[in-house]
């Protein structure tokens, strides 16, 4: 068995893409799975720490992941963090469709989301619903 070396691992393009039909938006979007650093930043962005207690911030959770995941043909993100609020006003069905693709491509399972909620001190934020 041949083991991969450092250079082989660092040179491989291992990000996955999927084209998702979004009828509510009148077309197709390209969704890219998150990098490890992007996933960590996403998870950190949905956690609020108060002392030793944590809570999961579910407000605009879908829009946050969608903003990180929709890319153009060259793989460049279309949305910035500043666009999350505007994306949150779009169709829930459309956001859910793209969210599910981004979640799958990024290796974020429903169990991962449940684990974040379970490990938070309050279970979920007061102003949001579960993912």
C-alpha positions in Angstrom: 0.0 0.0 0.0 1.4 3.4 -1.0 0.7 6.2 1.5 0.0 9.8 0.4 2.7 12.3 1.1 2.3 15.9 2.2 2.6 17.3 -1.4 0.0 14.9 -2.8 -2.5 15.8 -0.1 -2.0 19.6 -0.5 -2.1 19.5 -4.3 -5.3 17.6 -4.7 -8.5 19.5 -5.5 -10.9 17.8 -3.2 -13.8 20.2 -3.0 -17.0 18.9 -4.4 -19.5 20.9 -6.4 -23.2 20.4 -7.3 -25.5 22.4 -9.6 -28.8 22.9 -7.9 -32.0 23.9 -9.6 -33.8 26.6 -7.7 -37.2 27.2 -9.4 -38.0 30.0 -7.0 -35.0 32.0 -8.3 -35.6 31.0 -11.9 -32.4 29.0 -12.5 -29.5 26.9 -11.3 -26.9 27.8 -8.7 -23.5 26.1 -8.3 -22.9 24.9 -4.7 -19.5 24.1 -3.3 -18.7 22.2 -0.2 -16.9 24.1 2.5 -13.2 23.9 3.2 -12.2 22.8 6.7 -11.5 26.4 7.7 -14.8 27.6 6.3 -16.7 24.9 8.2 -15.0 25.8 11.5 -15.8 29.5 10.9 -19.4 28.6 10.1 -19.8 26.5 13.2 -18.2 29.2 15.3 -20.5 31.8 13.8 -23.6 30.0 15.1 -22.3 29.5 18.6 -22.6 32.1 21.4 -20.5 31.7 24.5 -21.5 33.4 27.8 -18.9 32.4 30.4 -18.9 28.6 30.4 -22.3 28.3 28.7 -22.9 28.0 25.0 -26.0 28.4 22.9 -26.6 27.7 19.2 -27.7 30.8 17.2 -30.1 29.5 14.6 -31.2 32.8 13.2 -30.3 32.9 9.5 -28.4 29.6 9.9 -29.5 28.5 6.4 -28.6 31.9 4.8 -25.1 31.7 6.4 -24.3 28.4 4.9 -25.8 29.3 1.6 -23.7 32.5 1.5 -20.6 30.4 2.1 -21.5 27.8 -0.5 -22.9 29.4 -3.7 -20.0 30.1 -6.1 -19.6 31.1 -9.7 -18.2 29.0 -12.6 -14.6 29.7 -11.3 -15.5 28.6 -7.8 -15.5 32.2 -6.3 -18.1 32.9 -3.7 -21.0 35.1 -4.9 -22.1 36.3 -1.4 -20.3 38.0 1.5 -21.1 37.9 5.1 -22.9 41.2 4.6 -25.3 39.5 2.3 -26.6 37.0 4.9 -29.5 39.2 6.1 -30.7 39.8 2.5 -30.4 36.0 1.7 -32.5 35.3 4.9 -35.4 37.2 3.3 -35.5 34.8 0.3 -37.8 31.8 -0.1 -37.4 29.3 2.8 -38.0 26.5 0.2 -35.2 27.8 -2.0 -32.8 28.3 0.9 -33.5 24.8 2.2 -32.8 23.2 -1.2 -29.4 24.9 -1.4 -28.7 24.4 2.3 -29.2 20.7 2.0 -26.8 20.5 -0.9 -24.2 22.6 0.9 -24.7 20.5 4.1 -24.2 17.3 2.2 -21.2 18.5 0.2 -19.5 19.9 3.4 -20.0 16.7 5.4 -22.4 18.4 7.8 -24.9 15.7 8.9 -28.1 16.3 10.7 -26.4 14.5 13.6 -23.7 17.2 13.6 -26.3 19.9 13.9 -28.1 17.9 16.6 -24.8 17.6 18.5 -24.2 21.3 18.4 -27.7 21.9 19.8 -27.3 19.2 22.4 -24.0 20.6 23.6 -25.4 24.1 23.9 -26.6 25.1 27.3 -30.0 26.3 26.2 -30.6 23.9 23.4 -31.5 26.7 21.0 -31.7 30.4 20.9 -34.9 32.1 22.0 -35.6 33.8 18.7 -35.1 30.9 16.3 -36.3 27.5 15.2 -34.3 24.3 14.9 -32.4 23.5 11.8 
